[in-house]
Amino acid sequence: MGETKVLPADAPEVAELEAQGWRVTAWSFGAQLDVDRIDRQRLQSLVDRTAGTGTTRALGPDDVDAVLRLDALTVHDYPGGVATQHTPLDHRTATPTTTRPAFGTVTPDGELVAMTFVDTDGPHAETDFTVVQPRLRGRGLGQAVKAASVLALADTGTTRFRTGGSAENTAIAAANAALGYVRDEEWVTLEPRPR
Ligand SMILES: CC(C)(COP(=O)(O)OP(=O)(O)OC[C@H]1O[C@@H](n2cnc3c(N)ncnc32)[C@H](O)[C@@H]1OP(=O)(O)O)[C@@H](O)C(=O)NCCC(=O)NCCS
């Protein structure tokens, strides 16, 4: 990949770079949910809706093989440019820890069909990525694993949740809105025009 810059959409540098021949190749967003705005009942109902598919729960070290399988199946499914790129997981990054907790939906026969990984820093949490098995998308699983993460982390002291993604990713934007996230950042990715 050539040179790229990711800047806030309203940064003066964006117009300057465009005047020099750079062009915007992707849009992305950031969004926030503060713990005092969480509607626990609503989030719990989003989790409960997945009961027909499987159990939505925190993931642990025993789930690493299943995490790596789902990641390998979906690694090319993330839209957008460098700002929203997904780095394929390895054994270390697929292992949930206290500062990198993960939540997923597991079917009765043990298949992991949805997962979200979160990076935490004290009382702040930021979603790393969320992904659903391709054949089960659009059934509420993406919302459910994100809702499960917010509920569990709120119980253990997280006060601010952040998330983001590609502006063209309608499904994740809708999932975030359903959880109560408010969009507060717009970013652009710029690339120089090919000579
Ligand atoms: C993004 C993703 C995780 C969403 O999970 P999902 O289980 O398919 O989504 P849900 O069923 O929970 O739906 C969430 C919302 O998006 C909407 N939606 C789902 N699929 C959609 C689609 N293809 N286009 C538009 N909207 C869609 C749903 O209607 C719902 O909105 P609503 O609450 O207003 O009805 C999933 O599509 C996916 O794995 N995509 C590939 C990886 C990716 O892009 N991850 C996000 C970046 S980290």
The ligand as an ORCA input file, in Angstrom:
! r2SCAN-3c Opt
* xyz 0 1
  C     -20.701     -5.658     11.186
  C     -21.214     -6.982     11.765
  C     -20.350     -7.362     12.967
  C     -22.663     -6.748     12.256
  O     -23.146     -7.915     12.842
  P     -24.585     -8.507     12.439
  O     -24.886     -9.608     13.369
  O     -24.589     -8.801     10.990
  O     -25.520     -7.245     12.707
  P     -26.860     -7.233     13.544
  O     -27.782     -8.285     13.034
  O     -26.547     -7.218     14.980
  O     -27.455     -5.854     13.055
  C     -27.034     -4.623     13.521
  C     -27.816     -3.560     12.805
  O     -27.348     -3.463     11.450
  C     -28.395     -3.705     10.549
  N     -27.799     -4.514      9.492
  C     -27.353     -5.776      9.580
  N     -26.790     -6.160      8.412
  C     -26.900     -5.098      7.578
  C     -26.497     -4.859      6.234
  N     -25.860     -5.790      5.517
  N     -26.747     -3.650      5.718
  C     -27.375     -2.713      6.420
  N     -27.759     -2.862      7.720
  C     -27.539     -4.049      8.270
  C     -29.456     -4.444     11.328
  O     -30.740     -4.210     10.776
  C     -29.307     -3.811     12.693
  O     -29.895     -2.522     12.719
  P     -31.237     -2.220     13.510
  O     -30.948     -2.438     14.958
  O     -31.488     -0.787     13.184
  O     -32.231     -3.189     12.949
  C     -21.202     -8.120     10.705
  O     -21.966     -7.717      9.601
  C     -19.804     -8.516     10.255
  O     -19.232     -9.463     10.776
  N     -19.216     -7.810      9.254
  C     -17.853     -8.061      8.817
  C     -16.819     -7.537      9.798
  C     -17.005     -6.064     10.116
  O     -17.199     -5.223      9.248
  N     -16.938     -5.736     11.423
  C     -17.141     -4.373     11.906
  C     -15.898     -3.583     11.966
  S     -14.922     -4.011     13.362
*
